[in-house]
Amino acid sequence: MLASEIKADLTKTYGVKYGSGENDSGCPAVQVAILTHRINELKEHFGKHIHDYHSNRGLLKMIGSRKSLLKYLQRKDMDKYKGLIADLGLRK
């Protein structure tokens, strides 16, 4: 579960940079940042619990959601997309 302080920090950071304000948690860039943080936390979990298949399904659903949000952002605004990819350290 994502702590509310971390989520507020991500919303403030990426909302100001890519959204309309520091409380804009609905913009795609903020949603991608939150999903990326949750995915990275689950990666650490799978290092210890290799056979946790139920959480693996949730991880794959989060990856799919992030992929579709990134595709949407790429179609709408390529500059924001490239900046977000660079900031989050994603492979594209």
Rosetta constraint file for C-alpha pairs under 8 A:
AtomPair CA 1 CA 38 HARMONIC 7.91 0.50
AtomPair CA 2 CA 6 HARMONIC 6.93 0.50
AtomPair CA 2 CA 7 HARMONIC 6.68 0.50
AtomPair CA 2 CA 38 HARMONIC 6.92 0.50
AtomPair CA 3 CA 7 HARMONIC 6.32 0.50
AtomPair CA 4 CA 8 HARMONIC 5.98 0.50
AtomPair CA 5 CA 9 HARMONIC 6.10 0.50
AtomPair CA 6 CA 10 HARMONIC 6.16 0.50
AtomPair CA 7 CA 11 HARMONIC 6.03 0.50
AtomPair CA 7 CA 34 HARMONIC 6.73 0.50
AtomPair CA 8 CA 12 HARMONIC 6.04 0.50
AtomPair CA 9 CA 13 HARMONIC 6.07 0.50
AtomPair CA 10 CA 14 HARMONIC 5.95 0.50
AtomPair CA 10 CA 15 HARMONIC 7.73 0.50
AtomPair CA 10 CA 30 HARMONIC 6.89 0.50
AtomPair CA 10 CA 33 HARMONIC 6.82 0.50
AtomPair CA 10 CA 34 HARMONIC 6.73 0.50
AtomPair CA 11 CA 15 HARMONIC 5.21 0.50
AtomPair CA 11 CA 22 HARMONIC 6.27 0.50
AtomPair CA 11 CA 23 HARMONIC 6.43 0.50
AtomPair CA 11 CA 24 HARMONIC 6.70 0.50
AtomPair CA 11 CA 25 HARMONIC 5.50 0.50
AtomPair CA 11 CA 30 HARMONIC 5.72 0.50
AtomPair CA 12 CA 16 HARMONIC 6.07 0.50
AtomPair CA 12 CA 21 HARMONIC 7.54 0.50
AtomPair CA 12 CA 22 HARMONIC 4.22 0.50
AtomPair CA 12 CA 23 HARMONIC 6.30 0.50
AtomPair CA 12 CA 24 HARMONIC 7.83 0.50
AtomPair CA 13 CA 17 HARMONIC 6.50 0.50
AtomPair CA 13 CA 22 HARMONIC 7.03 0.50
AtomPair CA 14 CA 18 HARMONIC 5.62 0.50
AtomPair CA 14 CA 19 HARMONIC 6.86 0.50
AtomPair CA 14 CA 22 HARMONIC 7.72 0.50
AtomPair CA 14 CA 29 HARMONIC 6.59 0.50
AtomPair CA 14 CA 30 HARMONIC 5.46 0.50
AtomPair CA 14 CA 33 HARMONIC 7.43 0.50
AtomPair CA 15 CA 19 HARMONIC 4.37 0.50
AtomPair CA 15 CA 20 HARMONIC 6.29 0.50
AtomPair CA 15 CA 21 HARMONIC 5.24 0.50
AtomPair CA 15 CA 22 HARMONIC 4.87 0.50
AtomPair CA 15 CA 23 HARMONIC 6.68 0.50
AtomPair CA 15 CA 24 HARMONIC 5.44 0.50
AtomPair CA 15 CA 25 HARMONIC 6.71 0.50
AtomPair CA 15 CA 27 HARMONIC 7.32 0.50
AtomPair CA 15 CA 29 HARMONIC 7.45 0.50
AtomPair CA 15 CA 30 HARMONIC 5.99 0.50
AtomPair CA 16 CA 20 HARMONIC 6.36 0.50
AtomPair CA 16 CA 21 HARMONIC 4.78 0.50
AtomPair CA 16 CA 22 HARMONIC 5.00 0.50
AtomPair CA 18 CA 27 HARMONIC 7.99 0.50
AtomPair CA 18 CA 29 HARMONIC 6.25 0.50
AtomPair CA 18 CA 30 HARMONIC 7.79 0.50
AtomPair CA 18 CA 80 HARMONIC 6.58 0.50
AtomPair CA 19 CA 24 HARMONIC 6.37 0.50
AtomPair CA 19 CA 27 HARMONIC 5.80 0.50
AtomPair CA 19 CA 29 HARMONIC 7.09 0.50
AtomPair CA 19 CA 30 HARMONIC 7.58 0.50
AtomPair CA 20 CA 24 HARMONIC 6.21 0.50
AtomPair CA 20 CA 27 HARMONIC 7.99 0.50
AtomPair CA 24 CA 30 HARMONIC 7.77 0.50
AtomPair CA 25 CA 30 HARMONIC 5.78 0.50
AtomPair CA 25 CA 31 HARMONIC 6.80 0.50
AtomPair CA 26 CA 30 HARMONIC 6.83 0.50
AtomPair CA 26 CA 31 HARMONIC 6.59 0.50
AtomPair CA 27 CA 31 HARMONIC 6.47 0.50
AtomPair CA 28 CA 32 HARMONIC 6.05 0.50
AtomPair CA 28 CA 69 HARMONIC 6.05 0.50
AtomPair CA 28 CA 70 HARMONIC 7.63 0.50
AtomPair CA 28 CA 73 HARMONIC 6.75 0.50
AtomPair CA 29 CA 33 HARMONIC 6.23 0.50
AtomPair CA 29 CA 73 HARMONIC 7.70 0.50
AtomPair CA 29 CA 84 HARMONIC 6.89 0.50
AtomPair CA 30 CA 34 HARMONIC 6.20 0.50
AtomPair CA 31 CA 35 HARMONIC 6.12 0.50
AtomPair CA 31 CA 66 HARMONIC 7.87 0.50
AtomPair CA 31 CA 69 HARMONIC 7.90 0.50
AtomPair CA 32 CA 36 HARMONIC 5.99 0.50
AtomPair CA 32 CA 66 HARMONIC 5.61 0.50
AtomPair CA 32 CA 69 HARMONIC 6.76 0.50
AtomPair CA 32 CA 70 HARMONIC 7.25 0.50
AtomPair CA 33 CA 37 HARMONIC 6.25 0.50
AtomPair CA 33 CA 88 HARMONIC 7.12 0.50
AtomPair CA 34 CA 38 HARMONIC 6.31 0.50
AtomPair CA 35 CA 39 HARMONIC 6.04 0.50
AtomPair CA 35 CA 62 HARMONIC 6.56 0.50
AtomPair CA 35 CA 63 HARMONIC 7.82 0.50
AtomPair CA 35 CA 66 HARMONIC 6.45 0.50
AtomPair CA 36 CA 40 HARMONIC 6.16 0.50
AtomPair CA 36 CA 66 HARMONIC 7.58 0.50
AtomPair CA 36 CA 88 HARMONIC 7.73 0.50
AtomPair CA 37 CA 41 HARMONIC 6.34 0.50
AtomPair CA 38 CA 42 HARMONIC 6.30 0.50
AtomPair CA 39 CA 43 HARMONIC 6.30 0.50
AtomPair CA 39 CA 59 HARMONIC 6.53 0.50
AtomPair CA 39 CA 62 HARMONIC 7.14 0.50
AtomPair CA 39 CA 63 HARMONIC 7.43 0.50
AtomPair CA 40 CA 44 HARMONIC 6.77 0.50
AtomPair CA 41 CA 45 HARMONIC 6.60 0.50
AtomPair CA 42 CA 46 HARMONIC 6.28 0.50
AtomPair CA 42 CA 59 HARMONIC 7.12 0.50
AtomPair CA 43 CA 47 HARMONIC 6.56 0.50
AtomPair CA 44 CA 48 HARMONIC 7.16 0.50
AtomPair CA 45 CA 49 HARMONIC 6.16 0.50
AtomPair CA 46 CA 50 HARMONIC 5.23 0.50
AtomPair CA 46 CA 51 HARMONIC 7.99 0.50
AtomPair CA 46 CA 52 HARMONIC 7.27 0.50
AtomPair CA 52 CA 56 HARMONIC 6.43 0.50
AtomPair CA 53 CA 57 HARMONIC 6.49 0.50
AtomPair CA 54 CA 58 HARMONIC 6.85 0.50
AtomPair CA 55 CA 59 HARMONIC 6.22 0.50
AtomPair CA 56 CA 60 HARMONIC 6.27 0.50
AtomPair CA 57 CA 61 HARMONIC 6.31 0.50
AtomPair CA 58 CA 62 HARMONIC 6.25 0.50
AtomPair CA 59 CA 63 HARMONIC 6.23 0.50
AtomPair CA 60 CA 64 HARMONIC 6.20 0.50
AtomPair CA 61 CA 65 HARMONIC 6.23 0.50
AtomPair CA 62 CA 66 HARMONIC 6.14 0.50
AtomPair CA 63 CA 67 HARMONIC 6.09 0.50
AtomPair CA 64 CA 68 HARMONIC 6.28 0.50
AtomPair CA 65 CA 69 HARMONIC 6.21 0.50
AtomPair CA 66 CA 70 HARMONIC 6.09 0.50
AtomPair CA 67 CA 71 HARMONIC 6.16 0.50
AtomPair CA 68 CA 72 HARMONIC 6.19 0.50
AtomPair CA 69 CA 73 HARMONIC 6.16 0.50
AtomPair CA 70 CA 74 HARMONIC 6.01 0.50
AtomPair CA 70 CA 81 HARMONIC 7.05 0.50
AtomPair CA 71 CA 75 HARMONIC 6.31 0.50
AtomPair CA 72 CA 76 HARMONIC 6.27 0.50
AtomPair CA 73 CA 77 HARMONIC 5.76 0.50
AtomPair CA 73 CA 78 HARMONIC 7.05 0.50
AtomPair CA 73 CA 80 HARMONIC 7.36 0.50
AtomPair CA 73 CA 81 HARMONIC 5.76 0.50
AtomPair CA 74 CA 78 HARMONIC 4.99 0.50
AtomPair CA 74 CA 80 HARMONIC 7.88 0.50
AtomPair CA 74 CA 81 HARMONIC 5.36 0.50
AtomPair CA 77 CA 81 HARMONIC 6.34 0.50
AtomPair CA 78 CA 82 HARMONIC 6.16 0.50
AtomPair CA 79 CA 83 HARMONIC 6.16 0.50
AtomPair CA 80 CA 84 HARMONIC 5.97 0.50
AtomPair CA 81 CA 85 HARMONIC 6.17 0.50
AtomPair CA 82 CA 86 HARMONIC 6.24 0.50
AtomPair CA 83 CA 87 HARMONIC 6.11 0.50
AtomPair CA 84 CA 88 HARMONIC 6.04 0.50
AtomPair CA 85 CA 89 HARMONIC 5.89 0.50
AtomPair CA 85 CA 90 HARMONIC 5.23 0.50
AtomPair CA 85 CA 91 HARMONIC 7.41 0.50
AtomPair CA 85 CA 92 HARMONIC 6.58 0.50
AtomPair CA 86 CA 90 HARMONIC 6.67 0.50
